Amino acid sequence: MDSNIAYTKSNLIAAQNSLELASKGFELLDRKRNVLIMNMMSFINRAEKIQEKIGDTFKEAYEALQFANITMGISTVAEIAQSIPEAAGFDIINRSVMGVEIPEIKFKKRDLRPYYSFYHTNPALDVALRKFQELKYLIYELSEVEDSVYKLAMEVKRTTKRANALQNIQIPKYKEMVKTIADVLEEKDREEFFRLKVVKKKTCK
């Protein structure tokens, strides 16, 4: 405790107010941390399911692509792949979770349009294209979820640091300050009481 602090009633009230403020601040931060962790765990569970689905879909897509390469020739498949446009048709917006801006990828699943003539292709290529189309949408979802997990985890870390500072430093400091000032004032009141008793006895003689 700061030895320069005067042991007065006004400082006792100020210390009590600071203790109350720090305690309320800790409660709010602890509540915020719990909400953030719940949201983060929900995203982690979702990410695990998406990753599993991506693994299965990619395996099916790769097997279909291998078969298309064997039956049509790698150069033909590569030429068709060059004609497929880059991914587009999505927007990224932000939404707030306890003050944390997390992304939300908005996209509309569109019907698959062929980018090649059916005359020189086979069903394996159709399967591969359809599966890679599914993969694209799954990757959109996974990107949104993984970025959200990262941002929430960083905020959990910051919130925990602030909560720990209040719980382990500020609150004990103000508790000690309140106790010390209260003890000193109580001792002063006792001394004053006994002094008045002595004075009263002397005046009564």
N, C-alpha and C positions, 0 to 999 in steps of 0.2 A: 504493500500500500504506500502511496505517496506521502512522505512525512511532512510535506508542505501544506497538506489539506488541513484547514481549520476545523476543529471539532465543534460545529455549530448545528443548530436544528435545521437551518436552511440547507446546509451541505448534506445532512442526513436525508432530508426530503429529496434533494437532487439525486443522491445515490440510490434511494429507493425507486425513484422514477426511472433511472438508468437501468436498474436491475429488472424492473418490470418490462421495459422496452426490449432489453436483450432477451428476456425469457420468451416474450411474444414473438420476437424475430426468429428465435430458434424453432419455436413451434411451427411457424409459417414455412420456414426453410425445410424442416423435417417433413411436413405435409407435402410440400412441392417435390421433394426428393422421392417420396413414396409414389406419387402420381407419375413422375418421370420414369421411375423404374418399372412400374406396371405397364406403361406404354411401350417402353423399350423391350420388355420381355414378350409382349404381344407381337411386336415387329420381328423379334428374333425367331419366335415360333413360326411366324408366317414365312420368314426367309428360309428356314429349314425345309418347309414344304415346297416352296418354289424351287429351291436348289435340287431337291429330289426329283421334282417333275422335269426340270431342265436336263438332269442327267439321263432320265429315261427317254425324253424326247430327242435329245442329241444322239443317243445311241441308235434310235430308230431312223433318224435323219441320215446319220453317217452310213448305216448299213444300206439304206436305199440309194445313197449317192455312190457308194462303192459298186453296187450292182449296175447302176446307170453307167458308170465309167467303164465297167467291163463289157456291157452289152452295146453301148453306143460309142465308146472311145473317149478318152480323157480330153482330147482336143475339142471334140464336139460339145461336150458338157461345159468345158471352159469357155467356149465361144458363146454358149447360151447364157452362162453366168454373167458375162460381160454386159449383156443386154438388160439385165435386171437393174432397175434404178436404186439409188441409195435410200436407206430408210428415212421416212418423213411422215408427216401426218400426226405429230404429237405436240402437246404443249406442256410446259412445266409451270405450275403455279405453287405458291407457298401457303401453308396454313400454320396456325400457331398452336402449340401444345405447351401450356404453362410458360408462355413467352418465348418458346423456342420455335424458330421458323424451320419447318421441315417441308420437303418437296412433295408434290403430288403430280404425277405424270398423267395427263389426260390424253387418251387416244381412243379411237373407234376402230374396232376390229372390222376390217373390210374383206369382202369376198375375194378370193384369189383369182387374179387375172393371168392368163397364160402370156408369157413373154416370148413364145416360140411356136413354131409350126408343129402340129401333132404328127405330121407325116414322117419326120426323121427322129421322133422320140418314142419312148415307151412308158408304161405306167410307173416304173421305178423312179423316173425323173419327176413325175407328178407327185409321188409320195414324198420324195426328198424335198421338193419345193414347198409342199404343204407343211411338212414338219419344221423346216427352217423358218417358215412364216410364223408357226406357233412359237418357236424359240424366240423370235424377235419380240413378240408381245410379252413372253415370260421374262426376258432380259429387261424390258421396260419396267416391269413390276419389281424385279429384284434390285434394279438400280435405285428405285424410289425407296425401297425398304432398307437397303444397306446404308444409304446416305442418311436416312432418318435415324437408324440405330447409332451411327457415328455421332450425329449432332446431339442426340439425346444423351449418349454416354458422356460426351464432353460437358454437357450441362449438369449431369449428375455429379461429375467430378468437381466442377466449380461449386455447386450447391453444397456438396459434402464438406468441402474445404471451408466454406463460410460458416456452415452449421457447427463444425468442429471448433472453429475459432471462438464462436459464441459460447458453446458448451464447455470448452476446456480452458478458455482464457478470460473472456469478458464476464460471463456469469459468475465464476468463482471470485473474480476480482471485486465485482460489485457486492457480492455476498459478504466478503471479508470487510469491505469498506463500511457497509451498513452495520455489521456487527461491531466493528471497532468504534465507530462514531457513537453508536447507541450505548455501548458499554461505558465509554468515556463520559457521555452526557448523564448516564444513570449514576455514575460515581460522583459527578459534580453535584447532581441533585441530592444525593445522600449527604455529601459534605455540607451543602447549603442547609439541608434540613437540621443536621446536628449543630451547625453554627447558630441557626435561629433558636434552637432549643437552649443553647448555652446563653445566648443573649437574653432570652426570655426569663431564664432562671435568675440572671444577674439583676434584671430590672424588677423582678418580683420581690427581691430581698429588701 
